[in-house]
Amino acid sequence: MASIPPISVAFLLFPNVTQLDLTGPAQVLSRLGNVQLDLVWKDRTPVATDAGFAIVPTATFAEVSSADILCVPGGMGVTDELSVGHYFKRLTALDTTFGDSDQHLDRFLEQENAAVEAPVLKPAKQWKQLV
């Protein structure tokens, strides 16, 4: 059986993030198994949440060049006028560079088909038409 590479999950960490919006989804996704989960910020210094305590990033933007799943949690910091435009430009660039959800679904289905000897699953665009 072919080994499937780990799913990379990057959570954007930023000042005044709502901790539950970050750690709730992180907790669920970490339970999938075979997951590389990172809390990403511009550096590795602790980042203050909107509750007043800090969360320590596990990686920097320079260290995480791509991710299968990118999660942008909520919080008061989302509306701050710090560098929000920068993050949206970065998200757009990531989508352009690494593909949209259809491309990732097709990639997953190809890996799934390679891992099991079963009827071939349909590509994302055909799958969406069936649903």
C-alpha positions as CSV (number, residue, x, y, z in Angstrom):
1,M,0.0,0.0,0.0
2,A,1.3,3.4,-0.9
3,S,2.1,5.7,2.0
4,I,0.2,9.0,2.1
5,P,2.2,12.1,3.1
6,P,1.0,13.9,6.2
7,I,-1.7,16.6,5.8
8,S,-0.2,20.0,6.6
9,V,-2.4,22.4,8.5
10,A,-1.4,26.0,9.1
11,F,-3.2,28.2,11.6
12,L,-2.6,31.9,11.2
13,L,-1.7,33.3,14.7
14,F,-2.1,37.1,15.1
15,P,-2.5,39.6,18.0
16,N,-5.9,39.6,19.7
17,V,-6.9,36.2,18.2
18,T,-9.7,34.5,20.0
19,Q,-8.0,31.5,21.5
20,L,-11.1,29.2,21.2
21,D,-11.4,30.0,17.4
22,L,-7.8,28.8,17.0
23,T,-7.5,25.9,19.4
24,G,-11.0,24.4,18.8
25,P,-10.4,23.6,15.1
26,A,-6.8,22.7,15.9
27,Q,-7.9,20.1,18.4
28,V,-10.3,18.5,15.9
29,L,-7.9,18.5,13.0
30,S,-5.1,17.1,15.2
31,R,-7.2,14.0,15.8
32,L,-7.2,13.1,12.1
33,G,-3.9,11.4,12.5
34,N,-1.0,11.8,10.0
35,V,-1.3,15.6,10.4
36,Q,1.5,18.3,10.6
37,L,-0.1,21.2,12.5
38,D,1.6,24.6,12.8
39,L,0.6,27.9,14.5
40,V,2.2,30.4,12.2
41,W,3.2,34.0,12.8
42,K,6.0,36.4,11.6
43,D,8.3,35.2,14.3
44,R,8.3,32.8,17.3
45,T,7.7,35.3,20.0
46,P,4.5,34.7,22.1
47,V,1.4,36.4,20.6
48,A,-1.2,37.9,22.9
49,T,-4.8,36.6,22.6
50,D,-7.9,38.8,23.1
51,A,-8.2,37.2,26.6
52,G,-4.8,38.6,27.6
53,F,-2.7,35.4,27.7
54,A,-0.2,34.5,24.9
55,I,0.2,31.6,22.5
56,V,3.6,30.6,21.2
57,P,3.9,30.1,17.5
58,T,5.3,26.8,16.3
59,A,6.5,28.1,12.9
60,T,7.2,31.4,11.0
61,F,5.9,32.5,7.6
62,A,9.4,31.8,6.2
63,E,9.2,28.2,7.5
64,V,5.8,27.3,6.2
65,S,5.7,27.9,2.4
66,S,2.6,25.8,1.8
67,A,-0.2,24.0,3.6
68,D,-3.0,21.6,2.6
69,I,-5.3,23.4,5.0
70,L,-5.0,27.1,6.0
71,C,-7.2,28.2,8.9
72,V,-7.7,31.9,9.8
73,P,-9.4,32.0,13.2
74,G,-11.5,34.9,14.4
75,G,-10.9,37.5,17.1
76,M,-10.7,41.2,17.6
77,G,-7.3,41.2,15.8
78,V,-9.0,40.3,12.6
79,T,-10.5,43.8,12.3
80,D,-7.3,45.6,13.4
81,E,-5.8,47.7,10.6
82,L,-2.3,46.3,11.1
83,S,-1.4,44.4,8.0
84,V,-4.7,42.8,7.1
85,G,-4.1,43.5,3.4
86,H,-0.8,41.7,3.6
87,Y,-2.4,38.5,4.9
88,F,-5.2,38.6,2.3
89,K,-2.6,39.1,-0.5
90,R,-0.7,36.2,1.0
91,L,-3.8,34.0,1.1
92,T,-4.6,34.9,-2.6
93,A,-1.0,34.1,-3.6
94,L,-1.2,30.7,-1.8
95,D,-4.5,29.9,-3.6
96,T,-3.0,30.9,-6.9
97,T,0.2,29.0,-6.3
98,F,-1.1,25.8,-4.7
99,G,-4.5,25.5,-6.2
100,D,-8.2,25.7,-5.3
101,S,-10.3,23.2,-3.4
102,D,-11.1,21.3,-6.6
103,Q,-7.4,20.7,-7.3
104,H,-6.9,19.5,-3.7
105,L,-9.9,17.2,-3.8
106,D,-8.6,15.7,-7.1
107,R,-5.2,15.2,-5.5
108,F,-6.7,13.5,-2.5
109,L,-8.9,11.2,-4.7
110,E,-5.8,10.3,-6.8
111,Q,-3.9,9.3,-3.6
112,E,-6.9,7.4,-2.3
113,N,-7.2,5.5,-5.6
114,A,-3.5,4.7,-5.5
115,A,-3.7,3.5,-1.9
116,V,-6.6,1.0,-2.4
117,E,-7.6,-1.4,-5.1
118,A,-11.1,-0.2,-5.6
119,P,-13.2,1.4,-8.3
120,V,-11.8,4.7,-9.4
121,L,-13.3,7.7,-7.6
122,K,-14.5,10.5,-9.7
123,P,-12.6,13.9,-10.0
124,A,-13.9,16.8,-8.0
125,K,-15.9,18.5,-10.8
126,Q,-17.7,15.3,-11.6
127,W,-18.3,14.5,-7.9
128,K,-19.9,17.9,-7.3
129,Q,-22.3,17.3,-10.2
130,L,-23.4,14.0,-8.6
131,V,-24.0,15.6,-5.1
